[in-house]
Amino acid sequence: MNSLLHITRKLQGSQLSVQALSRLASICLFLLASWADGTRLPLVALQGALLALPFTLMESLVGRPISAGLLPAHWDVESWARRAAAATIAPVALIGCASAAVALPAVTWTDRLLMLTPVLLQLPLEAMFWSRARTEGTARANLIPQVVAAGTIVCGLLFVLTDVRVDLAAVPGQLLVLSWLLLRRRPLAAGTVRPGYVASLRIGAAYFVTASVDLTYAVALPSVAGALAGPPAVIVLRAMELAFGPFHVVLSATTREDVVLGRKTRWLTPTRLLTGAAWAVVSAIVLFSPWVRGLLADDLRRLGFVALAAFCAYKGILMFSTWLSVRHMIWAQPRRYLVSGIGSRVIALTGLAVAVTWVDHIPELFLQLLIGEILVVTWFAWRIARTPHTPTPSPTAPATNATAPG
């Protein structure tokens, strides 16, 4: 019994459990919409893509400065995180509305705003995850995304049974956790100050700009896909992302593991080996199981083998480009990483722009993704090879008691 409790505590404190629950919630919403709320399935698919905005922006503005040792010791971490989140709400809302207008021009403004509500609520939740991971350790911080994900699954089922919009299923859990966090606000510690809004953004500016360029591509992809091949392309892209959900769980865990451990991280880790295995298993299932593809979306089941193989290969190359990007971020000076990150997205966006001239169908889109990601890996490998070694900075604040993610 004690060993079971120990394993449970270790799992709860790992990033694998966080990523698994978050992906499970996303898959459940997509399947529920596919089976019971088909008219809003494109909205749910687009919402899933837009949720990358709060996750990535808050990691860049809060998580990565902590990992790189840039946080001033006299700053109140929670105040900094809250202000960073507040400053990004309006830009994220504008980006989300623009993406919905391009990808799904037929939907009403009411539908667009309601679809964006969970995306905006996730911004302060992600910011508080990183601040609590710093002050209280990852085990307690993990409760934030874990409770939100569990609430999303439960409310999604209830909303289907009561004929409520499935794209709002995350909202009750998000509001519950936000209320809990507000009631548990830590008083300002002696010797600490609340940084201003400009200073709160400036500390992670290089990472923020890099992430913003990266997110431009992430948001543009489903938008352009919908414009070129119609709403089925948005659905197929999202369905493929969900099919690769187990792979993305462990890939995200390796990313957060690297960010949390900083320069202590190693190239060969059990999580990386698990990531490669997950990619191979999911690729085999996607390629050889029409039933699984049909379970996600009818349009996905009808795709040919070559198109599916191109997308699976794209995911494998993406795995390496993600690892190279994070390692480069940890070891390079912020300005150098900024150039590298922007360069990688310029390559990807250029490929997407070129795709407008020749892509008319989903298989062609998948081939373009594969070619673009190969060029991105080549770019990062070249930049890392030319990066001079820099000494590890001295910590500016007491080390967190974070448990290394699983």
Secondary structure as the mmCIF struct_conf table of DSSP 4:
data_model
#
loop_
_struct_conf.conf_type_id
_struct_conf.id
_struct_conf.beg_label_comp_id
_struct_conf.beg_label_asym_id
_struct_conf.beg_label_seq_id
_struct_conf.end_label_comp_id
_struct_conf.end_label_asym_id
_struct_conf.end_label_seq_id
HELX_RH_AL_P HELX_RH_AL_P1 ASN A 2 GLN A 12
TURN_TY1_P TURN_TY1_P1 GLY A 13 GLY A 13
BEND BEND1 SER A 14 SER A 14
HELX_RH_AL_P HELX_RH_AL_P2 GLN A 15 ALA A 36
HELX_RH_3T_P HELX_RH_3T_P1 GLY A 38 ARG A 40
HELX_RH_AL_P HELX_RH_AL_P3 LEU A 41 LEU A 50
TURN_TY1_P TURN_TY1_P2 LEU A 51 LEU A 51
HELX_RH_AL_P HELX_RH_AL_P4 ALA A 52 MET A 58
HELX_RH_PI_P HELX_RH_PI_P1 GLU A 59 GLY A 63
HELX_RH_AL_P HELX_RH_AL_P5 ARG A 64 SER A 67
TURN_TY1_P TURN_TY1_P3 ALA A 68 GLY A 69
TURN_TY1_P TURN_TY1_P4 ALA A 73 HIS A 74
STRN STRN1 TRP A 75 TRP A 75
HELX_RH_AL_P HELX_RH_AL_P6 VAL A 77 ALA A 103
TURN_TY1_P TURN_TY1_P5 PRO A 105 ALA A 106
BEND BEND2 VAL A 107 VAL A 107
HELX_RH_AL_P HELX_RH_AL_P7 TRP A 109 THR A 135
TURN_TY1_P TURN_TY1_P6 GLU A 136 GLU A 136
HELX_RH_AL_P HELX_RH_AL_P8 THR A 138 ALA A 141
TURN_TY1_P TURN_TY1_P7 ASN A 142 ASN A 142
HELX_RH_AL_P HELX_RH_AL_P9 LEU A 143 LEU A 161
TURN_TY1_P TURN_TY1_P8 THR A 162 ASP A 163
HELX_RH_3T_P HELX_RH_3T_P2 VAL A 166 LEU A 168
TURN_TY1_P TURN_TY1_P9 ALA A 169 ALA A 170
HELX_RH_AL_P HELX_RH_AL_P10 VAL A 171 LEU A 183
TURN_TY1_P TURN_TY1_P10 ARG A 184 ARG A 184
HELX_LH_PP_P HELX_LH_PP_P1 ARG A 185 ALA A 189
TURN_TY1_P TURN_TY1_P11 ALA A 190 GLY A 191
STRN STRN2 VAL A 193 VAL A 193
HELX_RH_AL_P HELX_RH_AL_P11 TYR A 197 ARG A 202
TURN_TY1_P TURN_TY1_P12 ILE A 203 GLY A 204
HELX_RH_AL_P HELX_RH_AL_P12 ALA A 205 ALA A 229
HELX_RH_AL_P HELX_RH_AL_P13 PRO A 231 ALA A 243
TURN_TY1_P TURN_TY1_P13 PHE A 244 PHE A 244
HELX_RH_AL_P HELX_RH_AL_P14 GLY A 245 LEU A 261
HELX_RH_3T_P HELX_RH_3T_P3 GLY A 262 LYS A 264
BEND BEND3 TRP A 267 LEU A 268
HELX_RH_AL_P HELX_RH_AL_P15 PRO A 270 PHE A 288
HELX_RH_AL_P HELX_RH_AL_P16 PRO A 290 LEU A 296
HELX_RH_AL_P HELX_RH_AL_P17 ASP A 298 ARG A 301
TURN_TY1_P TURN_TY1_P14 ARG A 302 ARG A 302
HELX_RH_AL_P HELX_RH_AL_P18 PHE A 305 TRP A 331
BEND BEND4 ALA A 332 ALA A 332
HELX_RH_AL_P HELX_RH_AL_P19 PRO A 334 TRP A 358
BEND BEND5 HIS A 361 HIS A 361
HELX_RH_AL_P HELX_RH_AL_P20 ILE A 362 ALA A 385
TURN_TY1_P TURN_TY1_P15 ARG A 386 ARG A 386
HELX_LH_PP_P HELX_LH_PP_P2 THR A 387 HIS A 389
HELX_LH_PP_P HELX_LH_PP_P3 PRO A 391 PRO A 395
BEND BEND6 THR A 396 ALA A 397
HELX_LH_PP_P HELX_LH_PP_P4 PRO A 398 THR A 400
HELX_LH_PP_P HELX_LH_PP_P5 ALA A 402 PRO A 405
#
